[in-house]
Amino acid sequence: MPTQFLAVDVEQALVAQLANALAGVDVSVLGEAELNDNDELILKTPCARPRYIESSYRSNELTQTTYDCEHIYDIWCADENLTSKAAQRGASKVVVGRVQAALAGATITLPDGSSEPVRLVGVGSFPEDELGMIYLVRVAIPGLAQFPGGSN
C-alpha cells in the first residue's frame, strides 16, 4: 500500500517506541517554544524528547512521485543529579545509553501499519550547554514515500 511516509507519522511512531522502552522517562515531542520567561529551556527530567530536524528525498523515477526518504530526529536526553556537575552529566549519559539500547536495530510501526527501521546516526551535546548536561541522540528513519502527483 503506497504511503506518503510523513514526518508527523514517523514522529508519532518514534514517541511510541520510546514510551514502550523507557518507563518513567518523559518522551513527549520537544516543542519549538518550551522556554520560561528568562528564555531558559524547560525540561522535565528524566527525559528523552524527540525533535524533528529535517527530511531528505531522492528520486530516480520519471514521474517524481516515489522517493527514497529519510527523516532525521534528535532525541534530547537529560536527567537530574544535583550532587555535582559530573554526576549531572553522568545521569544524562545513562539516559543516552537507554535511548541507544531502545532504538538501535528497532523497527517502528507507523499509523498505517507499515514499519520502518531506526538507524543511530550519532551522539552530541546541546550546543549552548557547555557543561554537557543535555545530550542529543541523532536518529534517521529511512523509508519509501509515494505521493499521488500534482495536477497540470
Order of alpha helices (4+ residues) and beta strands (2+ residues): alpha-beta-beta-alpha-beta-beta-beta-beta
